[in-house]
Amino acid sequence: MDKLRRALAGNDSETNSADEEQGITAQIRDASSLSWSTRIQGFLFCFVLGFVLSILGSICLAIPGKGWKLFAIFYSLGNITSMSSTLFLMGPIKQIKKMFNETRYLATITAILFLVLTMVSALVWKKTLLTILFCIIQFLAMTWYSLSYIPYARDAVKKTLSSCLC
């Protein structure tokens, strides 16, 4: 648990000094007034809620006529909720900085852009095929964004796809 706390606080070094541990704990407390267990609970709640909203969207596909519209709305809300769940772990400022650092800013912008386009297409333009297309691109963008947080995951996906396609 301490290793996770150090990583989320931005300190990846493996030191065991009591002074440094106190400094990390103080940094976490300064970043938010929430306790560590409350942060974990908030993360889990938002993440599960996002998952449930996405599942509800999938269930809405069975509704004739407006099913795609409801799917797009619930799926997008699920992605927003899941993405914002990490705000509890890192805090909003650190999360935004990580979202727009040089390794993932393009994935972040693409994910947010297609999230908005999916909602606009479903609610304003009312174009089913465009909504479906934006939803697919949103899924791929969110997947690419999520992979950016796993070391070497993007490289593994690129190598796998290149070996399958060539």
ZIZINOR-V893263 format. One line per field, one symbol per residue. phi: phi as a letter, one per 20 degrees, with the letter a starting at -180 (. if undefined). burial: I if it has 9 or more other C-alpha atoms within 8 Angstrom, else O. A space follows every 50 residues. Layout:
phi->???
burial->???
This chain:
phi->.fffffffendefdddfffffffffffffffbeeffffffffgfffffff fffffgffffffffnegfffgffffffffffffffffffdnffffffffd ffecffffffffgfffffffffedfldffffffffffgffffffffffed gmffffffffffffee
burial->OOOOIIIIIOOOOOOOOOOIIOOIOOIIIOOOOOOOOOIIOIIIIIIIII IIIIIIIIIIIOOOOOIIIIIIIIIIIIIIIIOIIIIIIIIOOOIOOOII OOOIIOIIOIIOOIIOIIIIIIOOOIOIOIIIOIIOIIOOIIOIIOIIOO OOIIOOOOOOOOOOOO
